[in-house]
Amino acid sequence: MSLNDWLQDFISLFYPNLCWSCEEVIYQANEGVCPNCALTLPYTNFHDDPENVINKVFWGRLPLMGATTLFFFNKQTRVQRLIHKLKYKNKPEVGVLLGEVLGNQLLNSTTFNSIDVVIPVPLHPAKKKKRGYNQAASIAQGIAKAMKNTCEDDGMIRTKHTETQTRKTRAERVKNMRGVFSPNPKLNLEGKNILLVDDVLTTGSTLESCALELLQIPNIKLWVATLAFAE
């Protein structure tokens, strides 16, 4: 153990670090998730299954090369705590760390290993200013780091502020997201293999709206990945 690690462990006796997921004390220096959670969180392993449920969500809606998610999401669970910290507790590092975990999965998958560019679903500028960051961009940065790809945080632009999707039906969500996104005209994405990233997939209407605009770019191939899937 290095001197720095020893000092961090000593300090943690008085100012303990808590696992972002289970909120138990972490005594040894690490990156925010305890070893038990790192091993036992509800991973989907969908990156190895071309007929997984995330792919099926978009069948008939989008011509995707592949789709996956890292975790199953249910309320009052460790995954919900992670997502809550990422979105509402000023913890973009949660997204970066878990994005790296997801990126390492994709790197070892024959379905996803040809990605060129990682692009997050954008927030409206007013919402991004209020939160201070785009949580999907944090995830995308972690994925790109693991896969050694380019991350274009502003690859897509959100042109319209929308009402929250919570409690809306699928039809209402689709209507709510019409005309919301457009590709950044300053970027040349023609012919690229693009991974579109968001935090949580529910009905898929947000990703669908964003993806349909990306697919107007000539000769691109598109994949989708999220941090969690709300069953």
Secondary structure, 3 states (H helix, E strand, C coil): CCHHHHHHHHHHCCCCEECCCCCCEECCCCCCCCHHHHHHCCECCHHHCCCCHHHHHHCCCCCCCEEEEEEEECCCCHHHHHHHHHHHCCCHHHHHHHHHHHHHHHHCCCCCCCCCEEEECCCCHHHHHHHCCCHHHHHHHHHHHHHCCEECCCCEEECCCCCCCCCCCHHHHHHHCCCCEEECCCCCCCCCEEEEEEEEECCCHHHHHHHHHHCCCCCCEEEEEEEEEEC
